[in-house]
Every structure is written in C-alpha cells, then in structure tokens.
Amino acid sequence: MNEQTVIKPYVIGLDLGGTNSVFGIVDSRGEIKATTAIKTGLYKTVDEYVDASVNALMPIIEEVGGIDTIKAMGIGAPNGNYYNGTIEFAPNLPWAHNGVVPLAKMFSDKLGVPVALTNDANAAAIGEMVYGVARGMKNFIVITLGTGVGSGIVVNGQLLYGCDGFAGELGHVIVEKNGRPCGCGRKGCLEAYCSATGVARTARELLATTDRPSLLRDMKPEDITSLDVSIAAGKGDELANEIYEFTGHMLGEACANFAAFSSPEAFIFFGGMTKAGELIMKPIRESYEENVLKIFKGKAKFLVSVLDGSSAAVLGASAVGWEI
C-alpha cells in the first residue's frame, strides 16, 4: 500500500456558500469524519475569512490526528475558477464581489497542504462521479436547483471547464427573450425561472395577476418560498401544481437543448428543490421528450442525487481535493 495513502487518509472539503461555509474532513470512502462551520458573511475581508476558517478547522483536524493526516483540501465556491484557484466577482460574497481572490493559495499557505478550488456546481458533479449516482458514467450533466441554477458538465469522463475555467453556466442560458431580470444583469435566464427563487417569483406573479383560490393566499406574498409552493401542491392546490408544471416544463425544454451539445447519459438534479419529487421531475421528463431531437429521444436518464443534502456539497468539494 502506498505510504502516503496510509499516513494521509483524509481531505478537507469546504462548501463555501453566501451564508454559511461548511467544512468536513472526509476519508476515501466518502465518510465525513468531522465537521465545522462559520458564517461566510460575517467577514469584511478575505484575510479575516481565511483566518476564521483556519481557526475553526484546527480543532477538527486535531480530532483526526493532526495536519499530517490531511492529503489536500478541496473547495466548492460560487464563481470559482479551477484553473487559477480563484473566486472572481462573486456577487454574494462581500469580500469577493468586486475582484479576484486567490483563495486556494491563501488556504494552502495557511495550512501547508495542496488546495484545489472549483465552482460549486462543478464540485457537485465531481461528487456525483466519485460518490453518487454518476459512478461509472462518462457523460452527464448535474443541474443544481437552489437559490440559483448551476451546472456541472462531464464529457468523456472529464469535467468541462472551457478556456477560462468558467464553462457550464447553464443557469444563465436565456430561455425567455426580454424576460425576468436575473441577478447576473441579463434578462430571461433559466435561473430567473427555475431556481427556488424563481419558483417563488412565479407564485407571486400568478397570485397578483389572477383571483384563483390557493392556500398560498394565506401567506404574505414576500414570505412565499419554493417549499411553501411544494407543500401546497402536495395538498392538491391547483395553482401550486401549475407553478411546478410551468417550472418543470421550462427545465425540460432547456435540458432538450443541452442534450444537443453533449448527448449525456443522464441529467442529475441536485439541491433543495429536488425534495418536490415528481412534482418537478414528471414535467421535466415530459417536456424533454416533447422537445428533444429525435436522435436523442429515450436515451438520457433523469436522476435525483442520492447524496445526503447536508453533506453532498462537502463531499463534492472533498472529491476535488482527492484529484490533486
């Protein structure tokens, strides 16, 4: 057995979100041995953030035997650039929204281990390939449905990064010309309709423009979330069901277009919105088959990630670390 494998059996995975940063120490079987977390938004500068992260990490590193047991660290982060190890102009990170932050190098310098960084959706795709439903697959697309819509595209067994590290922004493909404003500054992006935020926006629009009865009318419009829509739909609310039909149809049509460039074995859906189950998956599949080119019909599977939601992003980030 390789000596390095014996003495360095763990990697650190960091799921860096706009609200929380969750760290896990992970072994090669995908078992998370220890976790900790900090609030991402508490820190005004990246130096403060890295210092706080290292301070939080040291106790759990000691739990597994010290820094000598850590092979590497992997980070999944919004606007992460795998080639450069940087976060670039991330709108939801107070210390990274106006420039380029060399986060991988900063963590490597502090911890003394190699550090790799990638986009959070790419980390999810690597996690699925190493630990999840994409094991054994060479061509698939992971679509993350959360506050935004992200994607990780694997072609011939390799993650697609493009010339600059930013390939795979399928959430920002325009699906409605001159449609809803998107956080990226454009209009009509898939994310503006099919994210959790987009589902809530659809609900508010329908409630405001119709007088149809709905359980959602018992709530303040600004308080409605995609979970509320899902719960209402589960109770047979017609309006709520229509919202998921609309959302799923738009996602399915988008996937039919995505199939044209990589002919994936599967589309794998990941994130909080997948808890809606068949409410969202059934219209996705139906719309895909209605709109996809004949040569692709019946070929792609539509799967939901089986990785535990609370740890999946950490596992995905850790998988980036194993690749160093």
PATOR-354836 format. One record per residue: residue in three letters; x, y, z negated of N, C-alpha, C, O, CB in turn. Coordinates in steps of 0.02 Angstrom, whole numbers, plus 32768, in hexadecimal, padded with zeros to 4 digits. Glycine has a CB too. Layout:
N
AlaXYZXYZXYZXYZXYZ;...
This chain:
324
Met802B7FC38000800080008000802C803F8000805F80417FDD7FD080017FC2;Asn801A806F8026804080AD802A804580CE7FE6801380D87FC3801F80DE805C;Glu808380E07FD3808E80FC7F908068813C7F85804E81487F4E80D881087F84;Gln806481677FBA804081A67FB37FF6819B7FA47FD881C17F7F804981D07FF3;Thr7FDA81677FC37F9381577FB77F8881447F6E7F5581567F517F7C811F7FE6;Val7FB881207F527FB1810A7F0C7FB581457EDC7F8C814A7EAF7FE780D77EFB;Ile7FE581717EE77FEF81A77EB67FC681E67EC57FBF82127E9B803881B97EB2;Lys7FA981E97F027F8082237F137F3C820C7F2E7F2F82117F6A7FA482517F47;Pro7F1281F17F017ED481D17F187E9881FF7F217E6281E97F327EC1819C7EE8;Tyr7EA282417F157E69826F7F167E7482AB7F447EAD82BF7F517E5A82877ED0;Val7E3C82C77F5B7E3D83097F7B7E0983357F587DD9831C7F3A7E2E83047FC8;Ile7E1583767F5C7DE483A67F437DB883BC7F7D7DD283CD7FB37E0883E37F21;Gly7D7783BC7F737D4883D77FA47D2884167F887D1184167F4F7D1383A47FB8;Leu7D26844B7FB07D0584897F9C7CCE849A7FCD7CDB84A580087D3984C37F97;Asp7C91849B7FB47C5884B47FDB7C4E84FD7FC77C34850C7F927C1684897FCE;Leu7C6585297FF37C6585717FE47C27859180027C23859A803F7CA685937FFF;Gly7BF785A17FD87BBA85C17FEF7BB786097FDB7BE086207FB37B7D859C7FD5;Gly7B87862D7FF67B8086747FE57B6D86807F9D7B7D86B47F827B4C86938011;Thr7B4B864F7F7D7B3786567F377B6586307F097B7F864C7ED97AF0863E7F2E;Asn7B7085F07F177B9985C57EEC7BD385A67F117BCF85987F4E7B6E858E7ECD;Ser7C09859A7EED7C4185737F067C4685347EDC7C5185387E9F7C85859D7F05;Val7C3D84FA7EFC7C3C84BB7ED77C7A84937EEB7C8884887F257BFB84937EE7;Phe7C9F847D7EB77CDD84577EC17CD1840F7EAA7CAF84037E797D1884787E9A;Gly7CEE83E07ECE7CEC839A7EBA7D2F837A7EC67D51838A7EF77CB483757EDE;Ile7D42834B7E9B7D7D83227EA77D6382DE7EBD7D3C82BD7E9B7DAA831C7E66;Val7D7A82C97EF97D5B82917F1C7D90825C7F2C7DC8826C7F3F7D3982A97F5E;Asp7D7D821C7F237DAB81E67F377D9C81D07F7E7D6E81E97F9F7DA681AB7F07;Ser7DC381A07F977DC0818D7FDE7D7F81697FEF7D6F8162802A7DFB81627FF0;Arg7D5981517FBD7D1981307FCA7CDF81617FCA7CA6814E7FD57D0D80FA7F96;Gly7CEF81A17FBE7CBA81D37FBE7C9881DA7F7A7C6181F57F767C8781C27FF1;Glu7CB881C37F457C9D81CC7F017CB8820C7EE47CF482187EE37CAF818F7ED4;Ile7C8A82367ECC7C9F82747EAD7CAE82667E637C8282537E3D7C6782AB7EB4;Lys7CEC82717E507D0382607E0D7CF882977DDA7CF0828A7D9F7D4C824E7E0F;Ala7CF982D57DF27CEF830E7DC47CD9834A7DEC7CEC83517E267D30831F7D9C;Thr7CB083757DCF7C9883B17DF27C9B83EE7DC47C9C83E87D877C5183A67E0C;Thr7C9C84287DE47C9684687DC17C7C849B7DF47C7A848D7E307CDA847E7DA1;Ala7C6984D57DDC7C4D85077E0A7C58854D7DEE7C5F85567DB27C0284FB7E17;Ile7C5A857E7E1B7C5B85C57E077C2985EA7E347C1485D17E677CA385E37E0C;Lys7C1886277E207BEC86527E487C1786787E7A7C4086A27E677BC386827E1B;Thr7C0C866B7EBA7C34868A7EEF7C3086D67EED7C6286F87EF57C1E86707F32;Gly7BF486F07EE27BE887377EE97BFF87627EAF7BF9879F7EB17BA187437EF4;Leu7C1987437E7A7C30876A7E407C7087907E4D7C8187BE7E287C3A873B7E04;Tyr7C94877D7E827CD787977E8B7CDB87C87EC67CC287BA7EFC7D08875D7E96;Lys7CFA88017EB97CFD88367EEC7D36882C7F1D7D3288437F567D0388797ECB;Thr7D6B880B7F077DA588017F337DB387B67F397DA0878F7F0E7DE488267F19;Val7DD387A27F707DE3875C7F7A7E1687447F467E1487097F337DFD87507FC1;Asp7E4387707F307E73875C7EFD7E5087497EBC7E6187177E9D7EA687957EF0;Glu7E1E87717EA97DF787617E6C7DD4871F7E757DD186F67E477DC487997E5D;Tyr7DB887137EB17D9486D67EBE7DC286987EB97DB086677E9A7D7386D97F04;Val7DFC869C7ED97E2A86637ED87E4386557E917E47861C7E7C7E6686707F07;Asp7E53868B7E6B7E6986827E267E33865F7DFC7E4286317DD57E7C86C57E06;Ala7DF586767E047DBE86587DDE7DB3860F7DF27DA585E47DC87D7C86817DE9;Ser7DBB86017E337DB385BC7E4C7DE8858E7E2D7DD885577E167DB785BB7E99;Val7E2685A57E2E7E5C857B7E147E5385707DC97E5E85397DAF7EA1859C7E22;Asn7E3E85A47DA57E31859D7D5D7DFA856A7D507DFE85447D207E1E85E07D3E;Ala7DC785697D7A7D9185387D727DA884F27D867D9184C07D697D54854D7D9D;Leu7DD484ED7DB77DEB84AC7DCF7E1A84887D9F7E18844B7D9A7E0D84B57E12;Met7E4584AD7D7D7E7A848D7D567E6084597D247E7E84237D1F7EA284C17D32;Pro7E2B84687CFF7E1384357CCF7DFD83F47CF17E0A83BD7CD77DD984507CA7;Ile7DDB83F87D2C7DC583B97D4B7DFF83967D6F7DFE83597D777D8C83C77D7D;Ile7E3283BC7D837E6F839D7D9F7E9183757D687EA9833D7D747E9F83D27DBC;Glu7E9383917D2C7EB1836D7CF37E8A832E7CE27EA682FC7CCD7EB6839B7CB5;Glu7E4883317CEC7E1D82F77CDD7E3282BA7D067E2C82817CEE7DD483077CEC;Val7E4982C57D447E5A828C7D707EA5827D7D707EBD82557D987E43829B7DB6;Gly7ECB829E7D437F12828D7D3E7F4382C37D537F7F82B67D567F1F82527D64;Gly7F2A82FF7D627F5783367D737F6083417DBD7F4983187DE67F9A832A7D54;Ile7F8283777DCF7F89838C7E147FAE83597E3F7FA583577E7C7FAC83CE7E18;Asp7FD7832E7E1F7FFD82FB7E457FD082C57E637FE6829F7E8D803182DB7E19;Thr7F9182C27E4C7F6282917E697F3C82AE7EA47F1582897EC47F3182797E33;Ile7F4582EE7EB47F1F83107EE87F4683117F2A7F7B832F7F2E7F0D83587ED3;Lys7F2A82EF7F5D7F4B82ED7F9E7F44832F7FC37F7483477FE17F2E82B47FC9;Ala7F08834D7FC17EFA83897FE87EB983A87FD17E98838E7FA37EF783798034;Met7EA683DF7FF17E6684007FE37E44840F80257E65842480557E7084417FB8;Gly7E03840580287DDC841880637DA6844A80507D878443801C7DBD83DA8085;Ile7D9C847B807B7D6B84B0806D7D3984B480A67D4D84B780E17D8E84F58062;Gly7CF984B480967CC584C380C67CA9850780B67C908512807E7C8D848D80C6;Ala7CAC853680E57C99857C80D67C78859D81127C87858B814B7CD785A480C1;Pro7C4B85CC81067C2E85F1813E7C63861881647C91863481467BF786218125;Asn7C5E861881A67C8E863B81D17CD5862381C77D05864881CE7C8B868681C5;Gly7CDC85E281B57D1E85C681AB7D3E85B381ED7D1D8598821A7D1B8588817E;Asn7D7F85C381F47DA485B482317DD8857E82227E09858A81FF7DC785F4824D;Tyr7DCC8542823D7DF78509822F7E3F851482477E6F850182257DDB84CA8250;Tyr7E46853382817E88853E829D7EB4856982717EEF855B82687E83855E82E2;Asn7E97859D82557EBE85CE822F7EB885C881E37EDD85E881BF7EAA86138244;Gly7E89859F81CB7E7E859A81837E6185DA81667E6D85EA812C7EBF85898161;Thr7E3C85FE818F7E238640817A7DD6864181787DB5861A819A7E3D867681A9;Ile7DBB866F81507D74868281547D7286C681767D9686F481617D518682810D;Glu7D4886CD81A97D49870981D27D05872A81D67CD5870E81F17D6286F98218;Phe7D01876581BA7CC5879081BF7C86876A81AA7C55876681CF7CBD87AB8207;Ala7C88874E816E7C4E872881547C1E875981317C30877580FD7C6586F08122;Pro7BE18762814C7BB5879681327B9D878B80EB7B8C87BB80C87B79879C815E;Asn7B9C874C80D47B82873E80917BB78737805B7BA8872480227B5987008093;Leu7BF68745806D7C2C8742803B7C47878880307C6587A5805D7C6587128052;Pro7C3D87A47FF47C5087EA7FE87C9987F97FF47CAB883180067C3F87FC7FA2;Trp7CC587C77FEB7D0D87D27FF47D2587BC80397D6287BB80467D3487AE7FBE;Ala7CF687AB80657D0C879480A87CE187AF80E07CEA879A811A7D0C874980AA;His7CB387DE80D27C8687F281087CA4882781367C878835816B7C45880B80ED;Asn7CDC884481237CF88879814D7D3B8868816C7D5C889381897D0088B78124;Gly7D50882881687D91881881847DA087CF81837D7487A4817E7DC6883D8160;Val7DE187BF818A7DFA877B818E7E1F876A814D7E4C878E81397E28877181CC;Val7E0A8734812D7E27872080EC7E4B86DD80F47E2C86AC81087DEF871B80B6;Pro7E8D86DA80E67EB3869B80EE7EAA866D80B27ED9865F808D7EFE86AB80F7;Leu7E6D865480A97E5B8631806B7E8185F080627E9585E0802A7E118624806B;Ala7E8B85C980987EAE858980917EF4859480757F0A857080487EB1856580D4;Lys7F1885C580907F5C85D280797F5C85EA80307F8885D780097F7E860780A5;Met7F2B8613801E7F28862D7FDA7F1E85F47FA77F3E85F47F727EF086607FD3;Phe7EF285C57FB77EE8858C7F8A7F25855E7F8A7F3885447F557EAA85647F9F;Ser7F4485547FC57F7E85297FC87FB885467F9E7FDB85217F7B7F9485218012;Asp7FC185887FA27FF685A87F7B7FEB85A17F31801A85987F0B7FFB85F27F8E;Lys7FAC85A57F1C7F9B85A27ED47FA0855B7EB97FB785507E817F5585BD7EC8;Leu7F8885297EE17F8384E57EC97FBF84BA7EDB7FCD84887EBA7F4584C57EE4;Gly7FE484CD7F10801D84A67F25800B84667F4B803184367F4C804684947EEA;Val7FCF84667F6B7FBB842D7F947FA584477FD87F9284817FDE7F8184047F72;Pro7FA6841D800D7F8D8433804E7F428441804A7F1D841F80267F9B83FD8084;Val7F2C8474806F7EE68488806F7ECE849280B77EEE84B580DE7EDA84C88045;Ala7E96847380C87E76847D81097E31849C80FE7E10848E80CC7E71843A8131;Leu7E1D84C5812E7DDD84E881287DB784E481697DD584E8819F7DE985328114;Thr7D7684DC81657D4E84DD81A27D0A84FB81947CF88507815A7D47849581BF;Asn7CE4850681C87CA0851E81C27C7684ED81997C8284B0819D7C8085298208;Asp7C46850581717C2084D981457BF984A4816C7BF3846B81557BF18501811B;Ala7BDE84B581A67BB9848381CE7BE9844F81EC7BD7841581F27B9184A58205;Asn7C25846481FF7C57843482167C6B840481DE7C7583C981EA7C9584598231;Ala7C70841F81A17C7F83F481687C4883BF815F7C57838581507C87841E8127;Ala7C0A83D481687BD283A481627BD9836E81977BCB833381897B8F83C9816A;Ala7BED838081D47BF5834F820A7C2C831D81F97C2582E182047C048372824D;Ile7C64833681DF7C9B830981CC7C8582DC81937C9682A181917CDA833281B8;Gly7C5F82F881647C4582D0812C7C1A829881457C1E8260812B7C1F82FC80FD;Glu7BEE82A681767BC3827181917BEC823B81B47BDC820081B07B90828F81C2;Met7C22825081D67C4C822181FB7C7481F481CB7C7F81B981D97C7B8246822A;Val7C8A821081937CB381EA81647C8981C381327C98818981237CE2821A813E;Tyr7C5481E281197C2E81C480E27BE581B480F27BC5818F80CD7C3181F180A7;Gly7BC981D081287B8181D081317B6781A7816B7B848175817F7B6A82158138;Val7B2E81BF81887B0B819881BB7B2F819881FF7B1C8172822C7AC581B481C4;Ala7B6381C282077B8781C482477BC5819882477BEC819A82777B9B820B8257;Arg7BCE816F82137C08814182147C04811482517BD180F3825D7C0A811781D2;Gly7C3A811282777C3C80EA82B47C26810E82F37C2F80F5832A7C1280AE82AB;Met7C0A814A82EB7BF4817183267C2C819C83407C5781B5831B7BB7819C8314;Lys7C2C81A683827C5F81D083A27C42821183BE7C67824083CC7C8081A983DA;Asn7C00821383C77BE0824E83E57B9E825D83BF7B6E823783C57BD282438431;Phe7B9E8292839A7B6182A483767B6482EF83647B98830F83687B5A827A8335;Ile7B2A830983527B24834F833E7B02835182FA7ACB833782F27AFD837A8373;Val7B22837182C97B03837D82897AE483C3828B7B0683F3829E7B368376824E;Ile7AA683C982777A85840A82737A728416822B7A4B83F0820D7A46840E82A2;Thr7A8C844B820E7A7E845A81C87A45848D81C57A4684C181E57ABD847681A5;Leu7A13847B819E79D784A4819779D384BD814F79BA849B81237996847C81AA;Gly79EC84F8814579EB8517810379D68560810A79A9856F81317A2F851180E0;Thr79F7858B80E579EA85D380EC79F385E9813479D08614814E7A1885FC80BE;Gly7A2485C981557A2F85D4819D7A2B859181C17A17855F81A47A7485F581AA;Val7A3C859282017A42855482297A8A854F82417AA2857A82657A0F85548266;Gly7AAA8519822D7AEF850E82427AF584CE82697AC584A7826D7B1E850C8206;Ser7B2F84C182877B38848382AC7B81846F82AE7BAE849982B07B1D848A82F3;Gly7B8B842D82AD7BCC841082B77BC683DE82F07B9D83B182ED7BE783EE8276;Ile7BF083E683237BEA83BD83607C27838F83667C6083A683687BE483EA839F;Val7C1A834E83697C50831D83717C4B82FF83B67C1782E583CA7C4D82E68339;Val7C82830283DB7C8682E984207CC182B984247CF982CC84137C8C83238454;Asn7CB5827C843B7CEA824A84417D11824184007D4E823784017D1A825D847A;Gly7CED824483C87D0C823983887D30827483697D4E826E83347D3B8202838D;Gln7D2E82AD838C7D5182E883737D218323836A7CF4832E83947D8A82FB83A2;Leu7D2A834883347D028383832A7D1383B8835E7D4D83C3836E7D0C83A082E3;Leu7CDF83D783787CE8840A83AC7CF6844E838C7CCB846983697CAA840D83DB;Tyr7D31846983977D4484AA837A7D4884E283AE7D43851D839D7D8684A48357;Gly7D5384D083EE7D5A850384217D9F8524841E7DCB850D83FA7D258538841A;Cys7DA7855A84447DE9857A844A7DFC85A2840D7E3785AF84017DEA85A88487;Asp7DCA85B583E47DD885E283AC7DC385C783687DCA85E983357DB7862483B8;Gly7DA8858A83667D92856D83277D4A857A83167D32856482E27DBC858782F1;Phe7D25859E83417CE085B283317CAB8591835C7C7185A6835B7CDA85FB8336;Ala7CBD855D83837C8B853C83AC7C56851B83807C63850883477CAC850683D9;Gly7C198516839B7BE584F383777BB5851F83517B97850983207C0384C58349;Glu7BAC855D83667B7C858983447B37858383657B1D85B283827B9585D48347;Leu7B1B854783607ADC853A83837AA1855F83627A6E856A83827ACD84F08384;Gly7AA9857283237A75859983027A6D85DE83227A3B860083177A8585A182B9;His7A9F85F283497A9C863483687A94863183B47AA7865E83D97ADA865C8356;Val7A7885F983CB7A5F85F584107A1C8619841179F2860D83E67A5985AA8429;Ile7A128643844379D386698447799B863C846379A18621849A79DC86A88474;Val79678635843C792E860A845078F08633846078BF8618847A791F85D7841A;Glu78F18674845078B7869F845D78D286E3847278EB87098449788986A5841D;Lys78CD86F384B278E8873284CB78C7876D84A8788A877184A378DF87378518;Asn78F1879B848E78D987D5846978AD87C1842E787D87E4841D78B288048497;Gly78BE8789840E7898877083D678AD878F839478C387C98392789F872583D1;Arg78A58769835F78B28783831C78FB879A83157928877B833178A3874E82E8;Pro790787D082EF794C87E282DF796D87AB82B6794E878E8289794E882682B9;Cys79AC879D82C579D2876B82A17A09878E82797A1E87C5828A79F1873682D2;Gly7A20876D82447A55878A821B7A96879682407AC087BC822A7A62875E81E1;Cys7A9E8774827A7ADC877C82A17ADC87BD82C97B0F87D182E57AE6874182D0;Gly7AA187DE82CB7A9C881D82F27A79881583347A69884783547AE0883882FD;Arg7A6C87D883497A4987CC838879FF87C0837A79E987C183407A68879183AF;Lys79D887B483AE799187A683A7797F876383C57999874F83F9796887DE83C7;Gly7951874083A37936870283BE796086C483B47955869283D6792C870B8405;Cys798F86C5838579B9868A8378799186518358795F865D833679F4869C834B;Leu79A686148365798785D98346798385E182FB795085CF82DC79AE859A8358;Glu79B785FB82DC79B98604829379808630827A79678625824379FC8623827F;Ala796C866182A17937868F828B78F3866D828778C48688826A793386CA82BA;Tyr78ED863182A578AE860D82A678B085CB827F787F85B9825F7899860082EE;Cys78E885A8828278E98563826B79108557822B7917851E82157904853782A0;Ser792A858B820D7948858681CB79118587819678D7859281A6797C85BF81BF;Ala7924857A815778F38580812178D885C7811F789C85D281137914856E80DD;Thr790485F7812B78EF863D812D78BE86498167788D866E815F792C866C8134;Gly78CC862981A078A1863181DA785C861481CF782A863081E578C186118216;Val785885DB81AC781785BC819C77EE85EC817177B285F4817D782185788178;Ala780E860A814077EB863A811577D38677813D779D869181317818865180DA;Arg77FC868C816D77E986C5819877AC86B381C3777F86DC81CB782486DA81C4;Thr77AC867681DD7773866082057733865F81DB76FE867481F27780861A8223;Ala773A8648819D77008646817076E5868C816576A88697816877138626812D;Arg771186BB815776FB8700814A76D9871E818776A7874281827737872C8134;Glu76F5871081C276D8872B82007691870F820B76648735821C77058719823C;Leu768986CE8202764786AF820D761386C881DA75D986D381EB764C8663820A;Leu762986D0819C75FC86E8816875E68730817675AE87448168761D86E38123;Ala7615875781927606879E819F75DC87A981DE75B787D981E3764787C581A5;Thr75E2877B820E75C18786824E7582875D8257755F8763828A75F187768286;Thr7572873182267533870B822A750F871081E7752C872581B5754186BF823D;Asp74D186FB81E674AC86F981A7749B86B08195746D86A3816F746B872381AB;Arg74C2868281B174B5863B81A474C3862A815B74F18644813D74E0861081D2;Pro749B85FD813E74A685EA80F874E785C280F174FA859C811D746B85C180DE;Ser750885CC80B8754685A780AA755685AC8060754A85E08041758185C280D5;Leu757285778045758A8579800075C085AE7FF675CB85C77FBF75A585347FEC;Leu75E285BF802D761985F0802975FE8636801A762486618004764085F1806B;Arg75BE8642802575A186848016759E86917FCB759386CA7FB6755B86898034;Asp75A7865D7FA375A886667F5A75EA86847F4275F086957F07759C86247F37;Met761B868A7F6F765D86A37F5C766886E87F7A764886FB7FAC769486727F74;Lys7696870E7F5B76AC874B7F7A76D487397FB876FF870C7FB576D787777F48;Pro76C887597FF176EB8746802F77378745802877588719804276D887768067;Glu775287768004779B877A7FFE77B987427FD377F587377FD477AE87BD7FE0;Asp778E871F7FAD77A686E97F8277A486A57FA477BE86747F88777D86E67F42;Ile778686A17FDF777D8660800077C18645801977E8866A8037774C8666803C;Thr77CE8605800A780A85E3802277F685A8804F77BB85968052783585CB7FE7;Ser7827858B807178198551809B77FF8517807077D784EF80887858853B80C2;Leu78168512803277FD84DD800577B384E57FF8778D84B57FF6782484DD7FC3;Asp779E85237FED775685317FE3772D851B801F76F784FF8018774B857C7FD4;Val77478528805B772485158098772084C8809C76ED84AD80AF7749853180D7;Ser775784A7808B7759845E808C77278440805B77048410806B77A08446807C;Ile7724845C801F76F584437FEC76AD844D8004768384207FFD76FF84677FA9;Ala769F8488801F765B849580387649846580717611844C8074765584DE8051;Ala7678845A809E766C842C80D6765E83E580BD763383C280D776A7842B8107;Gly768483D28089767A838F806C76358387804D761D834F804676AE83838037;Lys761583BE803C75D183BD801F759C83C38055756083C9804675C983F47FEC;Gly75B283C28094758283C580CB7571840A80E475428412810A754483A380B7;Asp7597843D80CF758A848180E475978488812F75D0847D814675B684B480BB;Glu756484998156756B849B819F759D84D081B675C484C381E4752884A981BF;Leu759B850A819775C9854081AB7612852B819E763D853681C875B885818185;Ala761E850E8164766284F88153767A84C2818376B484C28197766484DF810A;Asn764D849481957660846081C57671847F8209769E8468822B7627842D81CC;Glu764B84B2821C765884D3825C769C84F5825C76BE84F7828F76218507826A;Ile76B1850F822276F3852F821C772984FC822A7759850A824E76FC854F81D6;Tyr772284C0820D7755848C821977528471826077868460827C774C845381E7;Glu7716846E827E7710845A82C47736848B82F1775C8477831D76C6845682D9;Phe772C84CB82E4774D8500830A779984FC830377BE84FE83347735854682F4;Thr77B084F482C477F884F282B6781784B482D6784B84B882F6780484F1826A;Gly77F7847A82CC7811843C82E87812843C833478418423835377E9840182CF;His77DE8459835277DC845D839B7817848683B67836847483E77798847B83B3;Met782584BE8394785C84E983AB789F84C683A278CB84CC83CD785B852B8384;Leu78A784A1836B78E6847C836078EE844483927925843983AC78E784608319;Gly78B8842083A178BB83E983D178CD8401841678F583E28439787983C583D3;Glu78B0843A842A78BF8457846C7909846C846F792A846384A278918493847B;Ala7921848984387968849D843579958460843B79C78461845F797784C483F4;Cys7984842A841779AD83ED841A79AD83D0846179DF83B48477799283B983E8;Ala797483D68484797283BE84C979A483E384F479C383C68521792B83C684E6;Asn79AD842484E679DF844A850B7A26843784F57A538433851F79D4849684FF;Phe7A30842A84B47A728418849B7A8983D584B87AC583CA84C37A728415844E;Ala7A5983A884C47A6B836684DF7A8F836C85227AB7834285347A2D833A84E7;Ala7A7F83A185477A9B83A9858A7AE683B3858B7B0783A385BC7A7A83E585AC;Phe7B0383CC85537B4B83D885567B7483A285347BB0839D85407B5B84198536;Ser7B57837785087B81834484E97B6282FF84E67B8282D084CF7B93835A84A4;Ser7B2382F784FC7B0182B684FC7B0F828F84BC7B2E825A84BE7B18828D8539;Pro7AF782A984837B07828984437AE1824884377AAA823E84507AF882BA840A;Glu7B02821B84107AE081DF83F97AA981F083C87A7581CE83C47B1281AE83D9;Ala7AB4822683A27A848238836E7A868282835F7ABA82A283667A91820F832F;Phe7A4D829C83497A4982DC83287A3D82CC82DE7A0E82A982CC7A10830A8347;Ile7A6882E782B47A6382D9826C7A51831A82487A75834C824E7AA682BA8250;Phe7A1B831882237A03835582027A15835281B87A0F831F819779B6835C820A;Phe7A2C838C81A07A4B8390815E7A3383D0813D7A2E8403815F7A99838E8163;Gly7A2483CF80FD7A11840C80DA79CC840880BB79A783D880C77A148447810A;Gly79BC843B80947980843C806C79408431809379118412807A797C847B8048;Met793C844B80D078FE844680F678ED83FE810B78B483EF811B790284708134;Thr792083D2810A7912838D811D78E6836980EA78CA833480F8795483668125;Lys78DF838780AF78B28369807C786A8369809378408345807778B8838F803A;Ala785A839180C67816839280E278078352810877CD83458119780D83CE8110;Gly783A83288116783082E78134780E82EA81787822831181A3780782BC8107;Glu77DB82C1818277B982BC81C2779582FC81D77787830682127787828481C0;Leu7786832881A77768836881B87793838E81EB777983AF8217775E83938179;Ile77D5838881E3780383AA8211781F837A82467828838E827F783C83CB81EA;Met782C833B8233784D830D8261782082F7829A783782EF82D3786682D1823A;Lys77E082EC828C77B282D482C177AD830682FA77B582F28334776D82C682A3;Pro779F834782EC779C8375832577DF8380834777E1838F8383778283B8830D;Ile7817837783237859837C8343785F834583787871835383B178928377830E;Arg785183078364785882CF8393782982D683CF783D82CB84087849828C836F;Glu77EB82E983C177BA82EF83F777CD8326842977C9831C8465777582FE83DB;Ser77E2835F840F77F58396843A783483868462783A8398849D780083D68411;Tyr78638363844278A0834E8465788F832384A278A8832F84D978CF83288435;Glu786682F08498785582C284CF782D82E68506783282D38540782D828784B4;Glu7807831884F477E1833F8525780E836A855177FF8376858B77AD836B8503;Asn784683808534786F83B3855678B3839C856F78D383BF8596787983EB8528;Val78CA83628558790E834D856B790F833385B378DD831985CC79278316853A;Leu7949833985D37953831E8616794682D38617795482B085E6799B832D862E;Lys792B82BA864D791982738651795382458642794B8210862378FC82638695;Ile798F8258865879C9822C864F79DB822486057A0081F585F37A0582478675;Phe79C3825085D979D1824B85927997822F8569799F8223852D79E482908578;Lys795E822585887922820F8563792F81CD853E794B819E855A78E682088592;Gly791881CB85007919818D84D9795E817784C17964814084A678FD81578501;Lys799081A084CB79D4818B84B979EA81A484737A09817E844E7A0581A584EC;Ala79DA81E1846279F381FD842379C781E883E8798A81E883EC79F682498428;Lys79E881D883B079C581CB837279BC820E834D79E4823C835579EC81978345;Phe798882128325797C824D82FB797E823582B379518214829B79388270830B;Leu79B48248829179C2822E824E79C58266821B79D4829F822B7A038206824D;Val79B6825481DD79BE828481A679F8826B817C79FE822F816F797B8289817A;Ser7A23829881667A5C8286813D7A46826080FF7A14827280DF7A8382C58128;Val7A6B822B80EE7A5B820680B17A8A821880787A8581FE80417A6081BA80BF;Leu7AB8824680867AE5825D80507ABC8286801F7A9282AF80337B208286806D;Asp7AC9827C7FDF7AA482A17FAC7AAE82EB7FB57AE683037FBB7ABB828B7F66;Gly7A7783107FB57A7983587FC57AA883807F9A7ACA83AD7FB37A3583757FBF;Ser7AAB836F7F597AD483977F2C7B1F838C7F367B4883B67F247AC383877EE4;Ser7B3183527F547B7883427F5C7B8F833E7FA47BCB833B7FB17B8783027F39;Ala7B5F833E7FD37B71833280197BA2836680347BD2835580567B3283338044;Ala7B9783A680237BC283DA803D7C0983D480207C3A83E080427BA58420802C;Val7C0D83C07FE07C4F83B57FC17C72837A7FE27CAE837D7FF07C4883A87F74;Leu7C4D83447FF07C6A830A80127C83831D80587CB88307806D7C3782D18017;Gly7C5B8346807B7C70835C80BD7CB0838480BA7CDD837A80E37C39838580DC;Ala7CB483B1808A7CF183D980827D2C83AC80707D6383B6808A7CE7840F804C;Ser7D21837B80447D58834F80317D718327806C7DAD831980717D41831F7FF9;Ala7D438314809A7D5882EE80D57D89831581007DB582F881207D1B82DA80FF;Val7D82835881017DB2838281257DF7837B81057E2A837C81287D9A83CD8124;Gly7DF8837580C27E38836C809E7E5A832B80AF7E97832880B47E2C83718055;Trp7E3382F580B67E5182B580C67E7282B6810B7EA0828E81177E1D827D80C4;Glu7E5D82E281377E7882E3817B7EBC830581807EDE830081B47E48830581A9;Ile7ED18328814B7F11834D814E7F4B831C81527F85833181557F19837B8111;
